Amino acid sequence: MEGLRLIVGLGNPGREYARTRHNAGFRFVDALAGKAGGRFGIEGKLFGETAKIDFAGQALWLLKPATFMNLSGKSVAAALRYWKIEPEQALLAHDELDLPPGTARLKFDGGHGGQNGLRDTMKLLGHGRFHRLRIGIGHPGHKDRVTSWVLGRPGVEDDILIDRAVDDALDVLPLAVRGDFSEAMKRLHTAKP
């Protein structure tokens, strides 16, 4: 399988959302940019912030849509078109209610699981054939509490666990970037919580 050329962090722009659970995807690409010495700049025609980095011997584009989560697809689709990147060469990092904090999982294709950034991206692309990095944020226990949960900041313990999940995902990312997704998955999915 081909390697990655684009890594998108899904989240909401603005300081008030900075460390919320919903911004776990932003947290991941920010950590990656920091590790690789990349700097984000506004790219108006792509409706977001972009950075170009060298990572694991590959040139990678990073993208943080500035469209708010439920319109992320507009930014993702524009970036894929502009850089002539196939969806299969993209990884979308996002928060995942169905995984506990401290857990990260890689996945290719599938549904959106109610995640609005994935839902919008799939609507605009017409399919879900891209890679996902699911960063666990846990579930509040009842669907009526989901909105305030995802838009809220995690407690100290969960915050540390989310950072650990980001670190675990960064550790296996070189494999995914080179196209060895099965090995990346195996290592990530057996990482000790």
PyMOL commands that set and color helices and strands:
alter all, ss='L'
color gray80, all
select helices_A, chain A and resi 15-17+21-36+44-46+69-83+87-89+116-125+143-150+156-177+181-189
alter helices_A, ss='H'
color red, helices_A
select strands_A, chain A and resi 6-9+41-43+48-55+58-65+90-96+104-108+131-136
alter strands_A, ss='S'
color yellow, strands_A
deselect
rebuild
show_as cartoon
